[in-house]
Amino acid sequence: MHVEDALRYVEEMLAQRGKRLSDVQRAVFRGSWLGKSYKEIRRDCPGLKVDYIMKDVGPSLWNLLSEVFGEEVTKKNLQGPIERSHHLRQPARAGVTSGEPADQTEMQRPERSPSERLSSSPGLPTLEMEAEEDPSFWSNTHTRQDWDSAPDVSQFYGRDRDLEQLQQWVTIQGCRLVAVYGMGGVGKTDFSVRLAQQVRDQFDYVIWRSLTRWHSLNRPPLLDELVADLIQFLSDQKDTSSDLSRLLHYLSHHPCLIVLDGFESVLRSGVHDGSYQAGYELYGELLRRVGGSNHQSCLVLTSREKPREIARLEGEERPVRSRRLDGLGELGGQRIFSAKGEFSGSEADWITLIRRYTGNPLALNVVATRVWEVFGGEIAKFLEQIREDTLIFDEICEVLHHQLERLSELERKILYCLAIHHQPAEVAEILESLTQPLSHLQLQDGLQSLLRRSLIELNASRYSLDPLMMEYVLKSHQSGKT
């Protein structure tokens, strides 16, 4: 049967039961009848992800057809049940009208295997169907990937809930622009690589780029340099354009996943308005157009600060989202230690240690080295020291210093006020504690920026600093650095 004849027949059978197919179900039916993979079918369904079609639309369609035709219908055996049913319902067939047994040739011919069907269809490789049952198959064959300077994340701990949420956004809900932000050392870079590895099978192209370690340059790439680099990879080096509209053309015609790590490197320091460095203003246009255009790709960026375009475009029902990455929990934190060696400590010791360092992976790795080398792995002895001394080591200071040097004078004042307050404070309490008066509007601007930088917490209308940041701010103020 021709695919359209088969579809027409199926819809007639469904209509008798008061049912009908959706447009997406029709696309899945047509593609499956022609032997296409879910990944190929997805190209006929703009805005939808392979995972949604494979795990939602497909199974519901096969269940519906199984009910209608009285036998199991799957993507692989689709033609058999429908052709048999159609054959039995043809009263004009010669064998039926003459009273002779119906011609069994059609009914009894063995069902062709997926590979046989595909090999008889020009341009369709026989290995396509193998991938239907094993999505990871695509990671080594059909998805073109460029990981550039991406780190090895074979030792990746925790973040299961964060990963699950972002996988849903990227593969099921069709988000076009996603920001992962958090303070330095929290693990945004590793997280972005892990996420890309887990969803890469849903895309034709995967590109990971670091804006802070861009090739041999000692600066982030200008937007036209970045766009030209992306287009060259997407076009197999055939297109040398650096035009943003041209990049959007590729994002519309091919499912692409692009990850930009270290987005804060194109933002200005010393201001709290989220503006861009001179020469990098067009990055704002990149975010606006990727987030606001209709295409089938996704741009994921990591940053120490949530870009203002993300804040303006995002929403629970919108294709632009953001996720703040906070510290690891106790279990994830312990795994960082166990990767280094054996440590001794009570459950209370572990909880105290990890919470004192807010689960920050970089800080915990530094601490694990100190406890291993200086205290022989005994956590209790290390905790005794930091009760009397300091949480901060040189390696941790370096990360926090880079974070704080980006702040405006307004933000520094607010941070110090929260640090000396020690307890979570409401807006009125912060205003009263400030040594120099601020208007309500100024305070709102400063608090909003500090939240976007992941430097303060907001809980039940109260703002606070974590212990690590609180100690560093106080020490920096005493030494005249803030």
C-alpha positions as CSV (number, residue, x, y, z in Angstrom):
1,M,0.0,0.0,0.0
2,H,1.1,3.6,-0.6
3,V,1.6,5.5,2.6
4,E,-1.3,7.9,1.9
5,D,-3.6,5.0,1.1
6,A,-2.6,3.4,4.4
7,L,-3.1,6.6,6.3
8,R,-6.5,7.2,4.7
9,Y,-7.6,3.6,5.6
10,V,-6.4,4.0,9.2
11,E,-8.3,7.2,9.6
12,E,-11.5,5.6,8.3
13,M,-11.2,2.8,10.8
14,L,-10.6,5.3,13.6
15,A,-13.5,7.5,12.5
16,Q,-15.8,4.5,13.0
17,R,-14.8,4.6,16.7
18,G,-15.1,8.3,17.0
19,K,-11.4,8.8,17.1
20,R,-8.9,10.7,15.0
21,L,-5.1,11.2,14.6
22,S,-3.3,14.4,15.6
23,D,-0.9,16.1,13.1
24,V,2.1,14.8,15.0
25,Q,0.7,11.2,15.0
26,R,0.1,11.5,11.2
27,A,3.8,12.6,10.8
28,V,5.0,9.6,12.9
29,F,2.7,7.2,10.9
30,R,4.0,8.4,7.6
31,G,7.6,8.3,8.6
32,S,7.3,4.9,10.2
33,W,5.5,3.5,7.2
34,L,8.4,4.7,5.0
35,G,11.0,3.1,7.4
36,K,12.3,6.4,8.8
37,S,13.9,6.6,12.2
38,Y,12.4,8.8,14.9
39,K,15.3,11.2,14.4
40,E,14.4,11.6,10.8
41,I,10.7,11.9,11.6
42,R,11.5,14.7,14.0
43,R,12.5,16.9,11.1
44,D,8.9,16.9,10.0
45,C,7.8,18.0,13.4
46,P,9.3,21.5,14.0
47,G,9.5,22.5,17.7
48,L,9.3,18.9,19.0
49,K,12.2,16.8,20.4
50,V,13.1,13.3,19.5
51,D,12.7,12.1,23.0
52,Y,9.1,13.3,23.2
53,I,8.2,11.7,19.8
54,M,9.9,8.4,20.7
55,K,8.6,8.1,24.3
56,D,5.2,9.8,24.1
57,V,3.7,10.2,20.6
58,G,5.0,6.9,19.2
59,P,3.9,4.5,22.0
60,S,0.4,6.2,22.3
61,L,0.0,5.8,18.5
62,W,0.9,2.1,18.5
63,N,-1.4,1.4,21.5
64,L,-4.2,3.1,19.6
65,L,-3.7,1.2,16.4
66,S,-3.3,-2.1,18.3
67,E,-6.7,-1.5,19.9
68,V,-8.3,-0.7,16.5
69,F,-6.8,-3.6,14.5
70,G,-7.1,-6.2,17.2
71,E,-3.4,-7.2,17.2
72,E,-0.1,-5.7,18.4
73,V,1.0,-2.9,16.2
74,T,4.5,-1.5,16.6
75,K,6.8,0.8,14.7
76,K,8.6,-2.2,13.3
77,N,5.6,-4.3,12.1
78,L,3.3,-1.4,11.2
79,Q,2.7,-2.4,7.6
80,G,1.7,-6.0,8.3
81,P,-1.4,-5.6,10.5
82,I,-2.8,-2.7,8.4
83,E,-2.3,-4.4,5.1
84,R,-3.9,-7.6,6.4
85,S,-6.9,-5.7,7.7
86,H,-7.2,-3.8,4.4
87,H,-7.0,-7.0,2.4
88,L,-9.8,-8.7,4.4
89,R,-12.1,-5.7,3.9
90,Q,-11.9,-5.7,0.1
91,P,-15.2,-7.3,-1.1
92,A,-14.4,-6.8,-4.7
93,R,-11.3,-9.0,-4.7
94,A,-11.6,-11.7,-7.4
95,G,-11.2,-14.6,-4.9
96,V,-14.0,-13.3,-2.7
97,T,-16.6,-12.6,-5.4
98,S,-16.1,-16.0,-7.1
99,G,-16.5,-17.8,-3.9
100,E,-12.9,-19.1,-4.1
101,P,-10.5,-18.9,-1.2
102,A,-8.9,-15.5,-0.9
103,D,-5.4,-15.1,-2.4
104,Q,-3.1,-15.9,0.4
105,T,0.0,-14.4,-1.2
106,E,-0.4,-11.0,0.5
107,M,-1.6,-12.4,3.8
108,Q,1.0,-15.1,4.2
109,R,4.1,-13.4,2.9
110,P,6.6,-13.1,5.7
111,E,6.9,-9.7,7.3
112,R,10.1,-8.1,6.1
113,S,12.6,-7.2,8.8
114,P,13.4,-3.6,9.4
115,S,16.7,-3.9,7.7
116,E,15.2,-5.5,4.6
117,R,12.6,-2.8,4.4
118,L,15.2,-0.1,4.7
119,S,17.6,-1.6,2.3
120,S,15.0,-1.6,-0.3
121,S,14.4,2.1,0.2
122,P,17.0,4.3,-1.6
123,G,19.1,6.5,0.7
124,L,18.1,4.8,4.0
125,P,21.0,2.9,5.7
126,T,20.1,-0.4,7.2
127,L,21.5,0.6,10.6
128,E,18.9,3.3,11.2
129,M,16.4,0.9,12.8
130,E,19.1,-0.4,15.2
131,A,19.2,3.0,16.8
132,E,15.5,3.0,17.6
133,E,16.0,0.6,20.5
134,D,19.3,2.1,21.7
135,P,19.4,5.9,21.6
136,S,23.1,5.9,22.6
137,F,23.8,4.4,19.2
138,W,23.7,7.9,17.8
139,S,26.4,9.3,19.9
140,N,29.1,7.5,17.9
141,T,27.6,7.5,14.4
142,H,25.0,10.1,13.5
143,T,25.6,13.1,15.7
144,R,28.5,15.3,14.7
145,Q,30.3,16.6,17.8
146,D,33.0,19.1,18.5
147,W,34.0,19.3,22.2
148,D,36.9,21.7,21.8
149,S,38.5,22.1,25.3
150,A,35.7,20.5,27.3
151,P,37.1,18.8,30.5
152,D,36.9,15.1,31.3
153,V,33.8,14.6,33.5
154,S,34.2,10.8,34.1
155,Q,34.3,11.7,37.8
156,F,31.1,13.6,38.1
157,Y,29.2,13.6,41.4
158,G,25.6,14.4,42.3
159,R,23.4,16.9,40.4
160,D,20.9,14.2,39.5
161,R,17.9,16.5,40.1
162,D,19.5,19.4,38.2
163,L,20.4,17.2,35.2
164,E,16.9,15.6,35.1
165,Q,15.3,19.1,35.1
166,L,17.5,20.4,32.3
167,Q,17.1,17.3,30.2
168,Q,13.4,17.8,30.4
169,W,13.8,21.4,29.3
170,V,16.1,20.6,26.4
171,T,14.7,17.4,25.0
172,I,11.0,17.3,26.0
173,Q,9.9,20.9,26.4
174,G,11.8,22.3,23.5
175,C,13.6,25.1,25.2
176,R,15.7,27.2,22.8
177,L,17.9,29.1,25.4
178,V,19.0,27.8,28.8
179,A,21.3,29.5,31.3
180,V,23.1,27.6,34.1
181,Y,24.5,30.2,36.5
182,G,26.2,30.1,39.9
183,M,29.2,31.4,41.8
184,G,32.8,30.3,41.0
185,G,33.8,26.8,41.8
186,V,30.3,25.4,42.0
187,G,30.9,23.1,38.9
188,K,29.0,24.8,36.1
189,T,31.6,23.8,33.4
190,D,31.5,20.1,34.3
191,F,27.8,20.2,34.6
192,S,27.4,21.7,31.1
193,V,29.6,18.9,29.6
194,R,27.7,16.2,31.5
195,L,24.4,17.6,30.3
196,A,25.5,17.8,26.7
197,Q,26.7,14.2,26.8
198,Q,23.4,13.0,28.1
199,V,21.2,14.8,25.5
200,R,23.6,14.7,22.5
201,D,21.7,11.8,20.9
202,Q,18.7,14.1,20.3
203,F,20.7,16.5,18.0
204,D,22.4,16.4,14.7
205,Y,25.2,18.6,15.9
206,V,26.8,19.2,19.3
207,I,29.3,22.1,19.8
208,W,30.9,22.9,23.2
209,R,32.9,26.1,23.4
210,S,34.7,28.0,26.2
211,L,34.5,31.7,25.9
212,T,37.3,32.1,28.5
213,R,39.7,29.8,26.8
214,W,39.0,30.7,23.2
215,H,41.7,29.1,21.0
216,S,45.0,31.1,21.3
217,L,43.3,34.4,22.1
218,N,43.8,36.1,25.5
219,R,40.2,37.4,25.2
220,P,36.7,36.1,24.5
221,P,35.8,35.9,20.8
222,L,33.9,38.7,19.3
223,L,30.5,37.6,18.2
224,D,31.3,37.5,14.5
225,E,34.4,35.3,15.4
226,L,32.2,32.9,17.4
227,V,29.4,32.8,14.7
228,A,31.9,32.2,11.9
229,D,33.4,29.3,13.9
230,L,30.0,27.7,14.6
231,I,28.9,28.1,11.0
232,Q,32.1,26.5,9.6
233,F,31.5,23.4,11.8
234,L,27.8,23.2,10.9
235,S,28.5,23.5,7.2
236,D,31.4,21.1,7.2
237,Q,33.8,24.0,6.5
238,K,31.8,25.0,3.3
239,D,30.3,28.3,4.7
240,T,32.6,31.1,5.9
241,S,29.8,33.5,6.8
242,S,29.9,35.3,10.2
243,D,26.3,36.6,9.9
244,L,24.0,35.8,12.9
245,S,21.0,35.4,10.6
246,R,23.0,32.7,8.7
247,L,23.6,30.9,12.0
248,L,19.9,31.0,12.8
249,H,19.3,29.4,9.4
250,Y,21.3,26.4,10.4
251,L,19.6,26.2,13.8
252,S,16.3,26.2,12.1
253,H,17.2,23.4,9.6
254,H,19.1,21.1,11.8
255,P,18.7,20.2,15.5
256,C,21.8,21.7,17.1
257,L,23.0,21.9,20.6
258,I,25.5,24.7,21.3
259,V,27.1,25.2,24.8
260,L,28.9,28.4,25.6
261,D,30.9,28.1,28.8
262,G,32.0,31.2,30.8
263,F,29.5,33.8,29.5
264,E,30.4,36.2,32.2
265,S,33.7,36.9,30.4
266,V,31.8,39.1,27.9
267,L,30.0,41.1,30.7
268,R,31.4,44.3,32.3
269,S,32.9,44.3,35.7
270,G,32.2,47.0,38.3
271,V,28.6,47.5,37.3
272,H,25.3,46.0,38.4
273,D,23.3,46.6,35.3
274,G,24.4,43.4,33.4
275,S,25.9,45.4,30.5
276,Y,28.5,44.1,28.1
277,Q,32.2,44.8,27.6
278,A,33.0,47.3,24.9
279,G,32.9,45.4,21.6
280,Y,30.8,42.5,23.0
281,E,27.4,44.2,23.0
282,L,26.1,42.0,20.1
283,Y,26.1,39.0,22.5
284,G,22.9,40.4,23.8
285,E,21.5,40.3,20.3
286,L,22.6,36.6,20.1
287,L,20.5,35.8,23.2
288,R,17.5,37.8,22.1
289,R,17.4,36.2,18.7
290,V,18.1,32.6,19.7
291,G,15.5,32.9,22.5
292,G,12.9,34.7,20.5
293,S,13.2,32.9,17.1
294,N,11.3,29.7,16.1
295,H,13.9,27.0,15.5
296,Q,14.6,23.4,16.6
297,S,17.9,23.9,18.4
298,C,19.1,24.8,21.8
299,L,21.8,27.2,23.2
300,V,23.0,26.4,26.7
301,L,25.3,28.9,28.4
302,T,27.1,28.9,31.8
303,S,27.9,32.0,33.7
304,R,28.7,33.4,37.1
305,E,26.0,35.9,36.5
306,K,22.6,35.5,34.9
307,P,22.5,37.7,31.8
308,R,19.8,40.3,31.8
309,E,18.4,39.0,28.5
310,I,17.7,35.7,30.1
311,A,16.0,37.3,33.1
312,R,13.7,39.3,30.7
313,L,12.9,36.4,28.3
314,E,12.6,33.4,30.7
315,G,9.4,32.0,32.1
316,E,7.9,28.6,33.2
317,E,5.8,28.5,30.0
318,R,8.5,30.1,27.8
319,P,11.2,28.4,25.8
320,V,13.9,30.3,27.8
321,R,14.8,29.1,31.2
322,S,17.6,29.4,33.8
323,R,18.9,27.2,36.6
324,R,21.0,28.4,39.5
325,L,23.6,25.8,40.4
326,D,24.2,25.6,44.2
327,G,26.5,23.4,46.2
328,L,26.5,19.6,46.4
329,G,24.6,17.8,49.2
330,E,26.3,15.6,51.7
331,L,26.4,12.5,49.5
332,G,27.9,14.3,46.5
333,G,30.4,16.1,48.8
334,Q,31.5,12.8,50.4
335,R,32.2,11.4,46.9
336,I,34.7,14.2,46.2
337,F,36.6,13.1,49.3
338,S,36.3,9.4,48.6
339,A,37.9,9.9,45.2
340,K,41.0,11.1,46.9
341,G,41.3,8.4,49.5
342,E,39.9,7.1,52.8
343,F,38.7,9.6,55.4
344,S,37.4,9.1,58.9
345,G,34.6,11.1,60.6
346,S,31.2,10.7,62.1
347,E,28.0,11.5,60.2
348,A,27.8,14.8,62.1
349,D,31.4,15.6,61.1
350,W,30.6,15.0,57.5
351,I,27.5,17.2,57.6
352,T,29.3,20.0,59.4
353,L,32.2,20.0,57.0
354,I,30.2,20.0,53.8
355,R,27.8,22.6,55.0
356,R,30.5,24.9,56.2
357,Y,31.8,25.0,52.7
358,T,28.3,25.2,51.2
359,G,28.9,22.1,49.1
360,N,31.1,24.0,46.7
361,P,33.0,21.3,44.7
362,L,36.1,23.4,44.2
363,A,36.3,24.3,47.9
364,L,35.6,20.7,49.0
365,N,38.4,19.4,46.7
366,V,40.8,21.9,48.2
367,V,39.7,21.0,51.8
368,A,40.0,17.2,51.0
369,T,43.6,17.7,50.0
370,R,44.3,19.6,53.2
371,V,42.6,17.1,55.4
372,W,44.3,14.2,53.6
373,E,47.8,15.7,53.7
374,V,47.9,17.6,57.0
375,F,45.4,15.7,59.2
376,G,45.8,12.1,57.9
377,G,42.2,12.0,56.7
378,E,40.7,12.7,60.1
379,I,37.9,15.2,59.6
380,A,37.3,15.8,63.3
381,K,40.8,17.2,63.8
382,F,40.4,19.5,60.8
383,L,37.0,20.8,62.1
384,E,38.6,21.6,65.4
385,Q,41.1,23.8,63.6
386,I,38.5,25.8,61.6
387,R,36.5,26.4,64.8
388,E,39.4,28.5,66.1
389,D,40.9,29.7,62.8
390,T,39.5,30.2,59.3
391,L,37.6,28.5,56.6
392,I,39.5,30.2,53.8
393,F,42.6,28.9,52.0
394,D,44.6,30.6,49.3
395,E,43.0,28.5,46.5
396,I,39.5,29.4,47.7
397,C,40.4,33.0,48.2
398,E,41.4,33.2,44.5
399,V,38.0,32.1,43.3
400,L,36.1,34.4,45.7
401,H,38.4,37.3,44.8
402,H,37.6,37.0,41.1
403,Q,33.9,36.9,41.9
404,L,34.0,40.0,44.2
405,E,36.2,42.1,42.0
406,R,33.4,42.2,39.4
407,L,31.0,43.9,41.8
408,S,29.9,47.6,41.8
409,E,30.5,49.8,44.8
410,L,26.8,49.5,45.6
411,E,26.9,45.7,45.7
412,R,30.0,45.7,47.9
413,K,28.2,47.9,50.5
414,I,25.2,45.6,50.6
415,L,27.4,42.5,50.9
416,Y,29.4,44.0,53.8
417,C,26.1,45.0,55.5
418,L,24.8,41.4,55.3
419,A,28.1,40.0,56.5
420,I,28.2,42.1,59.7
421,H,24.5,41.4,60.3
422,H,25.3,37.6,60.5
423,Q,21.7,36.7,60.4
424,P,19.3,36.8,57.4
425,A,17.9,40.3,57.1
426,E,14.8,41.9,55.6
427,V,15.0,45.0,53.3
428,A,14.2,47.4,56.2
429,E,16.9,45.9,58.4
430,I,19.5,46.2,55.6
431,L,18.6,49.9,55.1
432,E,19.0,50.5,58.8
433,S,22.4,48.8,59.0
434,L,23.9,50.6,56.0
435,T,26.6,53.1,57.0
436,Q,25.7,55.3,54.0
437,P,22.0,55.8,53.2
438,L,20.5,54.2,50.0
439,S,17.1,54.7,48.5
440,H,14.8,51.7,48.2
441,L,15.3,51.7,44.5
442,Q,19.1,51.5,44.8
443,L,18.8,48.7,47.3
444,Q,16.5,46.8,45.0
445,D,18.9,47.2,42.1
446,G,21.8,45.9,44.3
447,L,19.9,43.0,45.7
448,Q,18.6,41.9,42.3
449,S,22.2,42.0,40.9
450,L,23.7,40.0,43.8
451,L,21.0,37.4,43.4
452,R,21.8,37.1,39.7
453,R,25.4,36.6,40.6
454,S,24.5,33.9,43.1
455,L,26.3,35.7,46.0
456,I,23.3,36.0,48.3
457,E,20.3,33.9,49.2
458,L,16.7,34.9,49.5
459,N,14.4,32.9,51.8
460,A,11.1,34.1,53.2
461,S,11.8,37.8,52.3
462,R,15.2,37.6,54.1
463,Y,18.6,38.0,52.4
464,S,21.7,36.2,53.7
465,L,25.3,35.1,52.9
466,D,26.6,31.6,53.2
467,P,29.4,31.1,55.8
468,L,32.2,30.9,53.3
469,M,31.3,34.2,51.6
470,M,30.6,35.9,54.9
471,E,34.0,35.1,56.2
472,Y,35.7,36.2,53.0
473,V,33.8,39.5,52.8
474,L,34.7,40.4,56.5
475,K,38.4,39.5,56.0
476,S,38.5,41.4,52.7
477,H,37.0,44.5,54.3
478,Q,39.4,44.3,57.2
479,S,42.3,44.2,54.8
480,G,40.9,47.1,52.7
481,K,40.1,44.9,49.6
482,T,36.3,45.7,49.6
